Amino acid sequence: MALNFYENLSSDFIKLLENGDEHNVIIEVGESSIMQPFKVHSTVLCYRCPYIYNEFKKSTISNDDNIKIIQKPQISAKIFDIIIKYIYGATVNLENVETSVIFDLLMTANQFQLEELTARLQTFLIENQSSWLKLNFSKIYNSSFRIQFKVLQNYCNDIIAKHPNLIFESNDFNTLPEAALVSIIQRDDLQFEESKIWDYVIQWGISQNKTLSSNVDDWADKDFQILKNTLQQCLSHIRYFQISSEDIMEKVFPYQQILDKKLWADILKHSMSLSRKPITSMILPPRKISTTQLPNRGYTFQITSSIITKEQATEIASWIDRKDSTYEINNNPYEFNLILRGSRDGFETTVFWNLCDRKINVVVVAKVKDTDEIIGGYNPIGWDSYLDNPNSQYSKTNDSFIFSLKNGNINNFILSRVKDSSKAIYNCNHLIIAACFGSDLYKRENQLFRIDCVNGYEKLIRKQAGDFSIDDYEVFQISKRKNI
């Protein structure tokens, strides 16, 4: 029987790291002007992180005490502090660490070939930060294939199978690694029409070759060969015999040259119902499109958003009605109609005014860049641009508010209701700014928002005022749900 004392061993090794006793290596991380040194021991690195140990053996830089120096300027001190404590003490403390930092930690752990930590961090993100993963879905999915994060790959593919629009209709679709696209279209349970899968595969293939014209009628034989070579791993996973005759002629026929001649002949036979002529090509089984419907149990609230969840939208609805407690999700009395998404429609302020001018009962939400923050506001009376009201400035309302939502590592929301109704809503007369909740929150050019100060509202919804960048923003017009 073995008596294990791992906790004390871990603690002792952390003390060795912190004290730096008998160290023979210094690892410098962070920006060159403010690099932070870590005093470590080659013997520990040899057995706990061979990757860094090899860096130690290759290093040609030494200080006056003949101690070797390894420089890693591309790694932050915050990330490396977590990594080195794992190497010495086999512990990782993720309390109060932003999810974006945890993802960067995962990338660094993979770079250092720390397989155990890499696997555990993937599982941690899935089990504890699924909302953040979904908000950053395209980025996570692309990374999972470029760096071979198998656990994240499987997690993302399971979601895509049920909700294929998440990736097929994303702005990043054409940048998908080939392996990622193949892994999606080969799934039997992909809930997508076969003709649409074909359309997106062709779109992806053309986007990989800048020399190909967008008009297939202008193509020469060599252009079809280029596309065929690009899509050689994808074409065998299309269920051609599940595509309607109309779509075969409209969508597949123009690209017939990229298909094997025998396969194209069989597709035509099947499409024209020439059953007396045998088909020799492999026929893949139909995809398992779910048609099962659960018993009707009443209304189910839905929202089309890449930023907020149904739970967060329901919380906003409760604030609109000044409820003391949050509505149950499926008792949300409002429908949220998406009228603008920056990544879809554009981030210019003119886009906002074109789509949102004079719309009442509007909710604005924005995802702050490289953080878990989601901020926004509610405007019940709408904005009027100077085109209709050249002298307009502030509009009065007692019912607007701005907010920061709970999300990821942000444990508490901030709700800031209007305190000076005369400064609640500002109507810009020059279209350089938009979505102005007084000077307490407004959108500037492109992907910038700004908070000037606490003015018309109760309190700041961020730690400090000033400009901040966003990943994306959305505007919803809400209306009372029918039949309630």
URRA-V427500 format. One record per pair of residues at least 24 apart in sequence whose C-alpha atoms are under 7 Angstrom apart, sorted by sequence separation. I is the first residue (numbers start at 0). J is the second residue. D is the distance in whole Angstrom. If there is no record, write none. Layout:
[[I/J/D] [I/J/D]]
This chain:
[[357/381/5] [358/382/7] [376/400/6] [377/401/6] [396/420/5] [399/423/7] [204/229/6] [357/382/5] [376/401/4] [395/420/5] [78/104/6] [204/230/6] [240/266/7] [244/270/5] [356/382/6] [357/383/5] [375/401/6] [376/402/6] [395/421/5] [156/183/7] [163/190/7] [239/266/7] [356/383/6] [375/402/5] [394/421/6] [395/422/7] [396/423/6] [160/188/6] [161/189/7] [163/191/7] [300/328/6] [356/384/6] [374/402/6] [375/403/7] [393/421/7] [394/422/7] [395/423/6] [121/150/6] [137/166/7] [160/189/4] [161/190/6] [240/269/7] [300/329/5] [374/403/4] [393/422/6] [394/423/7] [395/424/7] [121/151/6] [160/190/6] [173/203/5] [227/257/5] [299/329/5] [373/403/6] [374/404/6] [394/424/5] [145/176/7] [226/257/7] [298/329/6] [300/331/7] [372/403/7] [373/404/6] [393/424/6] [394/425/6] [144/176/7] [352/384/7] [393/425/4] [423/455/6] [173/206/6] [223/256/6] [224/257/7] [302/335/6] [392/425/6] [393/426/6] [422/455/5] [137/171/6] [141/175/6] [144/178/7] [223/257/6] [303/337/7] [372/406/7] [392/426/5] [141/176/7] [144/179/6] [371/406/6] [391/426/6] [392/427/7] [420/455/7] [371/407/6] [419/455/5] [371/408/7] [418/455/6] [419/456/7] [48/86/7] [371/409/7] [417/455/6] [418/456/5] [47/86/6] [389/428/6] [417/456/4] [418/457/6] [197/237/7] [416/456/6] [417/457/6] [31/72/6] [35/76/6] [415/456/6] [416/457/6] [24/66/6] [25/67/6] [26/68/6] [27/69/6] [28/70/6] [29/71/7] [30/72/5] [240/282/7] [384/426/6] [385/427/7] [415/457/5] [23/66/5] [24/67/5] [25/68/5] [26/69/5] [27/70/5] [28/71/5] [29/72/5] [383/426/6] [384/427/6] [385/428/4] [415/458/6] [23/67/7] [24/68/6] [25/69/6] [26/70/6] [27/71/6] [28/72/5] [29/73/6] [241/285/7] [382/426/6] [384/428/6] [385/429/7] [29/74/6] [193/238/7] [238/283/6] [28/74/6] [29/75/5] [28/75/6] [29/76/6] [238/285/7] [413/460/6] [28/76/6] [193/241/7] [194/242/6] [193/242/6] [181/232/7] [185/236/5] [181/233/6] [184/236/6] [194/246/7] [403/460/6] [402/460/6] [51/111/7] [306/366/6] [50/111/6] [50/112/7] [48/113/7] [13/84/7] [13/87/6] [12/87/6] [13/88/5] [12/88/6] [10/88/7] [9/88/4] [9/89/7] [349/430/7] [348/430/7] [351/433/7] [348/431/6] [348/432/6] [348/433/6] [348/444/6] [189/286/7] [347/444/6] [188/286/6] [190/288/5] [347/445/5] [187/286/5] [188/287/5] [346/445/5] [187/287/6] [188/288/6] [346/446/6] [368/468/5] [367/468/6] [368/469/4] [367/469/4] [368/470/5] [366/469/6] [367/470/6] [365/469/7] [366/470/6] [366/471/6] [365/471/6] [366/472/6] [365/472/4] [364/472/6] [365/473/6] [364/473/5] [363/473/6] [364/474/7] [363/474/5] [362/474/6] [363/475/6] [361/474/7] [362/475/5] [361/475/6] [362/476/6] [361/476/5] [360/476/6] [361/477/6] [360/477/6] [342/471/6] [341/471/6] [341/472/5] [340/472/6] [341/473/6] [340/473/4] [339/473/5] [340/474/7] [339/474/5] [338/474/6] [337/474/6] [338/475/6] [337/475/4] [338/476/7] [336/475/5] [337/476/7] [335/475/6] [336/476/5] [335/476/6] [336/477/6] [335/477/5] [334/477/5] [333/477/6] [334/478/5] [333/478/5] [334/479/6] [333/479/5] [334/480/6] [332/479/6] [333/480/5] [332/480/5] [134/305/6] [134/306/6] [99/369/6] [99/370/6] [98/371/7] [131/407/6] [130/407/7] [128/407/6] [98/407/7] [98/408/7] [97/408/6] [95/408/7]]
